[in-house]
Amino acid sequence: MASRFGLLCATCWPPASPHPLHCLSPGDSATERLRGLRSGDFFCPIPLKRSPGLPRTICCSLDNRRSQEFSSPHYNAAHTIKGGNRQFMKVEANNLMSRLAFTKAQAASLDAAKTTLNSTSGKPSPLGVSKLDGAVNFALFSEHATNVTLCLYINISDPTKPGEPTAEIVLDPQKNKTGNVWHVCVQDIPLKGVLYGYRVDGPKGWDKGHRFDNTKVLIDPYAKYVDGRRTFGDHTKKNTPFLGAYDLTSEKFNWGDSYKLPAIPENDLVIYEMNVRAFTADESSGVDPRKRGSYLGLIEKIPHLVELGVNAVELLPIFEFDEFEFQRMKNPRDHLINTWGYSTINFFAPMTRYGSNSEGPIRASLELKQMVKALHDANIEVILDVVYNHTNESDDKTPYVTSFRGIDNLVYYIVDVNSYVQLSNYSGCGNSFNCNHPQVMELVLASLRHWVTEYHIDGFRFDLASSLCRDTNGAPLSSPPLIKAMAHDPILSRCKLIAEPWDCGGLYQVGGFPNWDRWAEWNGMYRDDLRRFIKGDPGMKSALATRLSGSADLYHNHNRRPYHGINFIVAHDGFTLYDLVAYNSKHNEANGEQGRDGSNDNFSWNCGAEGETDDAGVNALRNRQLRNFHLALMLSQGTPMMLMGDEYGHTRYGNNNSYGHDTFLNNFQWKKLEEKKNNLFRFFSEAIKFRRHHPLLGRDCFLSNRDITWHEDNWGNHDSRFLAFTLHATTSKPCGDLYAAFNAHTYFVKTVLPRPPDGKRWFRVVDTNLPSPADFVSEGVEGVEESYNIAPFSSILLLAKP
């Protein structure tokens, strides 16, 4: 028998089958394989390698123009092909041909497995999933798509094994499309518990920047939940697909009658950068194993944050990401697990696997709200580290198509069709999100508003924010539409907006990030200058003075304030504070990149020995340096940020790029904290609380000459490594003056102290050369004379009191 598709192999098809079998020749293209076939049809591709006499074949089911995938044309053993959740055919190979065993009962069962649903054209707004007259409306933007199919997974018993869709609805561009939005309203499906995605097809012109592939089921960019793998790091579910989910039935979260937002002024913030999972994942946390590394686990440790004294947490990414992304294919990094999360799959969905007890996305969302509420009840704000500069979908060499690329690559990414490597890469991660395209900009704004209204988030830190300042061709913009829109958005008006003001394309904007007097910035120059002075580099005295006084050279313009500079010594990427004083060089061999990754410009000093040592002198110097750094951070004008674990001296053993280690390298070590509770932790906590309560610190305006006296008359001395100053009380800030001095010389410096205000004396609050608890006494210790002998690599703080 013959058909337009080739020979019909009647020998391998039961005559009673309700669907025809089509046999394809090896030369048929993928498009020819699918064109004209009806839902439920079966086809049989003839392989390139033929047995003598008759071809070896395999039969596949086709549903809504999609064939079952087959990776090889050679079948020399028995194979099983699954459709939905049921086995529906078996291919048995022999020396001459493959014969399909398929009974009438099996064919009838296959028909019954597909659900027929009633639908109407629906509405184009809002994008995503919404409730419409008791039914469910789906709306998807794609400017260049020519065919869109909604895939529904209804009553799936195991979301980690969704199988084939329960139903697929092909959208008619004449009825289900308005402008560039495809939409459909589906009747009689559950308002909760359904997984969904889209198959999207369009122009195949690779040279035109398109990446359509209708064999893939894609996540809705506006999905509010993402389901799939439910346990973090579960290798048995490594290849589980991710799908969108929705919940149109649950009641609004009860934030409580007495609940209120902390609303902490920016100049009063002390930020603690942390990782939700790493905070309690270690057994030493004492958290129930079902809650370790979760939102609920963090709740149990809020008392630690309160005792430390911080009033804002900056959470490493909690948007849905795939921790196994490095293990998709054989490569030098395929042993790593992404624990930092800088590889977003979806911008609306919370990380499902940060929920407790593997209960799925809706439960995880609830627990995230419980965590935010608990932090707010402790007067701690929640700032999210967000990644809008790129997505998980990688580059064209190793693509990981889960959503945007397959929906409309030309819209969602910055693409240069005239370049051999078409995807622009200002993120260093293979792609750059096209944030100033009008549609993409609206998606980003909608996402941010969702986190503020639904989860009561207090602020956002934007990873590689300079990448968001590029136009659709990648050129830098002086007035980026997205950055401006965020600055003026009424829903975001109460939020802190913090930029990481650089990207991997060479755009460095520290002090010059477009801001509209709203945006704060990570102050990378503060980090570098403080590191260099404290470790004893020459010629850094003037730079230290500038950074301690609020970096007016960067931020004293228009109506910007000192708190628009986020001061930090270390952050998640780079050395921990302890490693900064224990290693001269990075030690990243465990990352699988032969030490090529991570920064080489660390401005670190190991204090005399590389890494762990039993040398008492080296360890004593390191302890002083830890205190020197923290004291300088807390005395500086501007907003201080510290890194999780620095309060006990957490080490990553010299690894300054530990993004892929779900181990002790990143995990908070609670036993180590207990060991340091009465010395290093105590110093850190006392310094934070002193800053928060003293009126001369954390100012909302830049210092004037009446506010500060620099005890220095030789600023040009390149070899000087000593700096001292006094902050003065004023009528608007009645309190005791503060005197501080930093000695980065290798020898003692005896300094004459300034005369305290009338009726007051100097009391010693800090001397980092003294053992705990004498190193920090918040109320001060009397007996300070007219001069003070300051030890090498140490610092002091004095308070004027009656």
N, C-alpha and C positions, 0 to 999 in steps of 0.2 A: 504494500500500500504506500501511497505517496501523499504528501501534503506540501504546502508552501514552506514548511519548516524543514523538510527533508523526508527520509524514509520513516514510516511508522512501523515499529517492531512489534507486530502482533504476537510474536512468540513470548514476549515478556509482559504482556498486558492482558488481564482477564477481561473477556468480552462484556462481562456484566458490570464493569466499573461505570459509575455515573459520570465520570469525567474523561475526556479524550486524552490520549498519550501522544505527545509530539516528540519526534526524534530530531535532534539537531546535528548538523555536520560540524566538523572541527573548525571550519572557516567562519561559522556564524559569530558575529560580534555579540557582546553582552546586550546591546540594544536590540539586535535582531532576535535574541533568545526570548526577550520579554514582550516585544511589541505584539499586540493583538491577542495575547493569552488572557483567558478569563480566570477569575478567582476560583481556585480549586483545581485548575487544570494541572496535569502532570506532563513533564517533558523528560526526554532521555538524551543527554549529550553524548555523542560518539567520541571516544577519546582519540588523541593523536596517534597512540600506539595501537595497532590492530593485530589481533590474533589471526592466524591463517584461516581464511574462509569467512568468518563472521566477526563483526566488531564486538568488543567487550563493552558493556553499557552499565549505566547506573541511572535510576529514575528518581526524579525529584518533584516535590509538590510546589506549586506556584500559587501564592495567595496575594491578590492585589499587586500584580506585576513584579513579584519578587521571588526569585528562586532560592531554594536551600543552597547554602554555600557548599562547595566541594573543593578541597585544596589540591587534589591530585587526580588525574584521569585514570590512574592504574589501580584497580581493585583486585587483588589476588587472594583476598580472604573475605570472610563474612563481615558485613558492615551494618550498623543500625543507624537509622536517621530518625530524629525526634521532631515532632511538630507540636507546638504548644507544650502540654505536659504529658503527652501520650506517644507511645511508639506506634508508628503507623505503617512502616514498611521495612522490609529487610532485604538486603541485596546479597545474594549468594553468588560468588564467582566460581567458575570452573574453567577448564582449559579453553573453552570455545566462546562462551557468552555468559552474561549475568542474567539471572531470571528473577523477576520480582514476585514474591509471594504476597498476594493481596486478596483477601476474601471480600464477599459482599458485606459481611458484618463489619469488617474493618473500614470499608469505604463509607458505610453509613455512619460509623462512629466518628470518622473524620469530619463529615458534614456537620454533625451535631456539635462538634467542638467549637465551631465558629458561631459567634453571637451576632444576630441581626439587630441593629439598633435604629430607632427612629431619630431623625435629626431635622433641624431647620437651619436656615442660613446663618443665624446668630448675629452678633454685633462685633464691630472691630475694636471696641473699647469697653473695659480696660484690657490691655495686653495681659496675657497669662490666662489664668482660670478664674472664673467668677460665677456667681449664682445668678440665673436669669429665669424668673417665673417658675421656680421650682426645678428647673433643669440646669445643666452645666454648660457654660459658654467657654469656648477655647478660642484664643486669638493670638496669632503669631505674625511678627513682622518679617518679611523677606522681600527686598526690592527686586532681586534678580531671579527668584525661583519661578519655574514654570509649572511645577507640580508639587503639591503638598498632600501628605496623607497623615491623618491623625491615628496613632496607634494606642489602643487602650488595653490594659491588663486588669481584668476585673476578677475579684475573688481569687487572687493568687495566694496560695497557702504559704509559699516561701519566697519572699521578695529577693533573696539571693539567687534564686533560680527561676526567673520570670518566664523563660521559654519564649515561644512565639506569642504575639499579641492575641488577646481574646477576640478583639474586633479591630478592623481597620476601616477608616472612613476616608475615601478619596474626595478631596475638596474640589468642587467645580469652580474654576476661575470666574465663570459668569455669574454664579450665585453666592459663592463663599469667599469673595475677595472684594475689598473696598480699598482703593488706592494700593498701597503696598502691604496691607494687612490681610492675612488669610484667617477666616473665622468660621466657626460652626457651633451650633447649640445642640447638645445631645440630650435626648429625653431618657428617662427611666434608668439612669445609672446612679450608683451610690454617690452621696455627697462627701464621702470620706472613704479612704482605703483603696482607692484606685490609683494605679501607676499609669503613667502616660509618657508619650514622646512623639516625635514626628519623623517621617521620612520626607526628605526634601530633595527635589531634583531641579536641574536647571542647565544652563549652557555648560558644555564640557570643555570649553576652551581654557586649557591650563595657561596658555600664553596670555589670556585675558584676565587672569587672576582669580578664576572661579575654582572652587574645590567641592562641587556637589557630588554626592555619592548616596543614591537612594537605597543602598543596601544597609545603611546604618540608621538606627533609631536614635534620634538626637534629643537632648534635654532642652526643654523650653527655657530660654534665657530669663523669663519672668516666673519660673516655678518657685513657689515659696518653700518647698521642701524637696530634698533629693534623697531617694532611697536606693538601697543596693547592699553593699557590704555593711554589716551593722556592728562588728567588733573590730576595734583598731588593731591592725597588724595581723589579722587572721589570714594566714597563708593559704588555708584551704579554700578561701573565697577571693583569692587574689584577682581572678579574672571576671568577677561578678560585674555585670553592666550597671551603670547608674541611670536611673529614670526619675522623671519628675513625679511629685505626689501633691495632693491637695487635701485640705480639710475645711469644708464649708459648713460644718455643724457645731463645732465646739464653741462653748461660751467664751467671752472675753476673759482674759486672765484677771484675777482679783488681786490688785496691787495693795489693797487694804485701805481702811478709812483714814488712818493716821499717816499713811505713806506720803512722803514728799521727796522731790529731787534734791540732792545735796546743794546744787547751784553754788559751787565753790568759786570765788573769784580767781582769775588766772594767776594773779600775783601771789596767791596763797597756796598754789598747787605744789605738791611733792609727788612726783610720778614714779611708779614702780613698774618697770617693764618686765613682763612675765609671760610664761607659756602655760595655758590651762592644763594640758596633759602632763607636762614635766613637773608641775608643782606638786602633784600627789601620786604620780605613777610609781614611785619607788616604794618598796615594801616598808621602808623605814618611816613612811608617813603615818602608818598605823590605821589608815583608812580601810574600810571594808573592801576586799578585792573587787566587788561588783561596782564600787564607786571610784576606784583609783583612776586618776587621769581624766576625771569627768568634771562637769559643771558642779555637781553635788559634792564631789570631793573637795573642790576649791572652797565651797561654803564652810566646810568643817575647819578650814585653816584660816578663816577670816580673823580670828583672835590674834594670830601671828602678825598679820598686817597692821592691826590696831596697835599691838604692842610695839611694833617697829616704828609706827608713827606716820606712815605714808597716808595720803588721802585721795590718791587716784591710782588705778591700775591701768596700764597700757598692755592689752592682751595681744600677743602674736596672733596671726590670722585664725579666725574661727568661722570663716565662710567654708562651705564644703570644698574639700580637696581630697586627692587620692594619694594616700601615703605610700602606695606601691608604684608610683609613676616611674621610678627609676628601674623597676624590675619588669617592664613590659617586653624587653628584648635583651639579648646578651650584650653586655657592655661593661666597662671597668667599674661602673658604679652600681651594678645590679645587686649588690649586697646591702644597699642603703635603704632606709625607710624615712620618708620625708616627715620630720617631726616639727618643723617650723611652720609649714603650711603656706608658703609663698607661691602658690600655684593653683589659683582659684578655678573651680569648675562652674560655680554658679554664684551670683552676687546677692541673692536674696536668702539662700538656705543656710541655716546654721550647720556646723559640722555635726553630722549625725553620730559619729563614733566618739564624740565627747559626751554623749548621753550615757547614763548609767545602765548597766545590766543588759546592754544590746537590745533595747526595746524600740528602736526605730526613730525616724525623724520627728514625728509629732511629739513624742515623749521627750526627745532631746530639746525641742523648742521650748516646751514647758519648763524643763529644768534650767535652761538658760535664763528664762525670765525669773525663776526662783533665785538663781545666783545673782542676777542684777539687783533684785529687790533686797536680798540679804546684804549685799555690798552697800547699797544706798542706805539701808537701815543702820549700817555702821559708819555712815557719813563718808563713804568712799565712792568716788566717781569711777565710771567705766568708760575707757577710751579704747577704741578698736583700731588695731593696725590693719589697714585695708590695702588690697592689691588690685588696683584698676589699670595698672600700666601694662599688664600682660595676662594671659590665661594659661591653663594647663596644656593647651593644644599644641605646644611646641612649634617646631619649624617644619619645612617641607621634607627635610631629610629623615626625621623621625616623628611624623605627625601622630597626634593622639586626638582623633576627631571625636568629640563628645557633644558639641553644641554649636558654637558660633561659626566655626569654620565651615561646617556643612550646611548651615542655614543661610549665610551670606558672607563669604570671606571678604569680598570687596568692601562691604560696609563696615564690618566689625574690626578689621585690622588695617593698619597702614601698609599698603601694598605698592610696590614699584614694579609695574609690569615690564619696564624696560631693563630691569636688572636681572642678572642670572639668578641671584637669590632674591626672590620677589618679596618675601616678608621682611619688612624693616625690623630691626632688632635693637631698639634703644633700651631694652630691659635686660639684655644679657641672657634671656631665657628663650630665645627663638622667635618671638613675635612681639608686636607692640599694638595694644588696643587703641582703636581709632577714636579716642575720647572726644574730640572736637567735631566729629560728624554729628549733625543734629539729632539723629535717631539714637546714636550711642550715648551722646551727652544726656539725653532724656532718660535712658536706661540707668546710667550712673546716678543721676539725681533721684530717680524713683527708688533705687536701691537704698541710698542714704536715708531718704525720708522714711522708708519702711523700717529701717533699724532704729530710727528715732521714735517713731510713733508706736511700733509694735513691741520693741524691746527696751525702750527708754534709755538708749545709749546716750552718753554725755559728750562724746567727741570722737574724732577720727584722726589717726596719723596715716598719711598717704605715702606708701612706699614708692620710692623713685618718682616723686611728684613732678619733677621737671619733665618727665615723659608726657605728662598730662598738659604740658604747655606747648605741644607741637601741633601743627595743622595736619590736615589729611594727607599731606605729602611729606610730613616729617620735619618741616621747617619750624624753628622756634617762633613763638608768638609773643609780642610784648603785652598783649591783653587777651589771654586765652579765654574763650567763651565759657568753658566749663568752670575754670577757677573763679571767674567773676560771678557766674551764676550761683555757685556754692556760697560765696561771700555774701550775697544778697538774698538768698532763699529764706523765706519767713519761717519755714519749719526747722531749718538748720540754724536759725539765728541764735539759739541758746547753746549751740554746740561749740566746743573747742575744735579748731581746724589747724592741724599741724602738718607741715610739709617736710618730707625729706628732700631738700632742694638741690638735687642732682639726679642724673640718670647715667646709663652706661653708654650713651652716645656722645659724651663729652660736654653736656650742658650742666654747668656748675653755677648755682644761683644763691649761694649762701649770702644773706644780706640783701639780695636783689630779687627774691622770688616775688612775682606779682601778688599783691596782698590786699589792697583796698582797706588797709588798716585792720584787717580781720585775721589774716593768716599768721600763725606762728611758724617757726622753722627749727628743725634740728640744727644746732650751731656746731658744724663740723670744725670750724676754726677754734672754737673754745676747746673742744676735745684735744686737738693737736697741740695748741699752745700750752694747755695745762700739763699734758703729758711731758712735754719737752722741758718745762721749767722744773717740775717736781723731780725729774730724774737727773737734773743737773746740767742740762745743755746751756752753753753760754749765750748771751745776747737775748735772753727771753724775758728780762725784767719788765720792760715797757709793755710787751704783749700780755704778760700776766696781769698787770695793772688794768689794762683795757678790758680783759675778760672778766676779772673780778668785779668791775664796776658796771657790768651790764652790756658790754660790746656796743657802745654808742657809735663806734665807727661803722657798724653794720645796721643798727636799728633806730638810731635817733634821727628819723626823718618823717615828714608828714605828721601823722598822729600815732606813730608806732611807739610802743612802750618796751621797757626792759624784758617784761614777761613774754614778749613775742620771740625771744631767743630761748630755745630749750637747751639748757646746759647739760652736758653729759661727758663722762670720762670714758665709759664703755657702754656697749649695747649688745644685743643678741649676736650680731655679726661682728666678729673680732674676738680679741682676748677678753676673758673675764678680768675683773679688777685684780684678782690674785695672780693670774697668769701674766698680767701686765708688769708685775714686779718680780716674776719668777722665770721669765723666758725672754731671751734676746731674739729668738727666731720662732716662726711658726713650725708646728709639727703635725702636718695634715696627712701623713701617709695613710691613715685608716680610711681616708675619703676615696681612695682609688684613682686619684688623678696625679700620682707621682709628685705630690707637693706643689703642683702648678696653681691650685685654687687658693683662695684666701688672699688677703692683702699682705704685701711685703713691707709696707710703710706703717709700722706699728708704733714707733717711738717708745719702745718698751726697754726695760733694763732689768736683768735678772738678779741684780744686787750682789753678784759675785759667784753664782753657781747656776748652771742651766737646769731648771726643773727641781724636783724634790731633792732635799738635802738634809743631812743631820747637823750641818754647821750652825751652831747656836748664834754666831754673829750675823750670818746671812739671814737667818730667820727673824732675828730681832730687827734688822734693818727693813726687811719686807713688812713686818708688822707696823713699823713707823710709817712707811710709805703708804700703806693702805689707809691709815688714819689721816695722813697728810692730804691725800687725794680727796677723801670724803669730807674733811673739814673745809677744804677750799671750795668744794661743790656747794656745801651748805651755806657758806658765807658769801657766795657770789650773788650779785643782783641778776635777775632772770629766773627762769623756771627750772629747778633741778630735776633730773631724771636719773635713777639708779637702776641697776640690773638685778633681777632675781638671783639670790644666792650670794651676792657680794657681801651681805651682812654676816656671813660666816666664812667667807673666803673660798667660795666654790672654785674648783679647778677643772678645766677640760684637758689638762696635761699638755698644754701648748697648742691644741687644735683651735685655730681661729676661724673655722668655717664648719661648725658641727651640725649643719642642717639635716644630715642623714643618719643620725645616731639616736635611736630610741633606747638609750642606755643611761648609765650613771654619768656619762659625759654631759648630758643635758639635764638629767633629772635631779631635782632638789634633794639633797641628802640631809634628812632630818636628824640623824644621829650626829652628824658633823655640827649641825646647829646647836645641839645640846652641849657639845664639847666647847663651843665658843660663846655660849649664852652669857657668861659673866665677864667676858672681855671684849672681843671684837664686836659681837652683836650689841652689847650694852653701849659701846662707844657710838656705833652707827645710830642706834635708837635715840640716845641722848642728843646727838648733834641734830637730828631731824626735828625733834621736839623743840630744841632751843631755837632753831630757825623759825619754826611756825609761830612761836610765841613772842619773839623779840621784834618790836616795831621797826627797827632799823634794817631788818633783813626782809627780802621779798617786797621791795618797794614797787609802787605802780608808776613811778616817774624816774627819770634819769637823775643821777647825782649832780649837784652843783658844787661850787667851791666851798660853800658854807656847810655842806653835808659831809665832806671828807677832807682829811689832811693826809697827804703822802709824805712820809718821813724819809725823804730822798732828795739829795741835792746833786746827784751825779748820774742822771739817767743814761748818759752816753757811755758809761763804763761797761764794756762788752763782757768783762770777766766777772761782774757782780752777779751773784746768785742769791741775793738777800733782798727782801722787800717787806716793808712794814707800813701800816696805815691806821688811821683812827676814823671811825664813823661817829659823827656827832649827833647827839639828841637836839631836837629843836622844839619850839613851842607847839608845833603841830604833832610832834612825836616825842612826848615827854617820857624819857627812860634813861637808862645808863648808857654812857658812851661805850663803844667797843674798840679795843686795840687788838690788832692781829699782826703776826709776823711769820714769814716763811723763810727758812734757811735751807737752801739746797747746796751749800758748800760742804766740803768733806771735813770741816773743822768747826769748832764752837765760834759763835759770834756773840759778843757781849754788846748789847744795845742799851742805850740810855732811853728810858721811857719818857714820854711826854707827861706833862703835869696834868693830873685828872681835873675835872671841873671842881669848882669851889665846894667844899663840904663833902667831897667824896674821895675814896681811895680805890686803888686798883686791886681787884680780886682775880685770882687765877681760875679760869674755867677749864682751859685745855692746855696741856703740854703733852704732845704725842711721844715724848721721850720717856715719860713716866709709866710705870706699870699700872694696870687696871686694879682698882677703880680710880686711882689718883689721876689717870690720864684725862678724865672728863668728870668735872664736878659742876653740875648745872647752876647751883647757887653760888659758886665761887669759893675760893680758899684765900683767906687774908694772909698778910705777911709779905706781900710783894714789895720789894724795895724800889729804889730809884732807877735801877738797871736790872737787866735780866740776861742771863747767860744761856743762849739758845743752842741746843746740841746740833751736831751735823744731821742733815736730812730730818729735820723736825720742825714743828710749828707750834705757836702758842696763840691763845685767845684770852684776853683780859676783859673784865667787866667793871665799869666804874659804879661803885655803890657807896652809900653813906657810911 
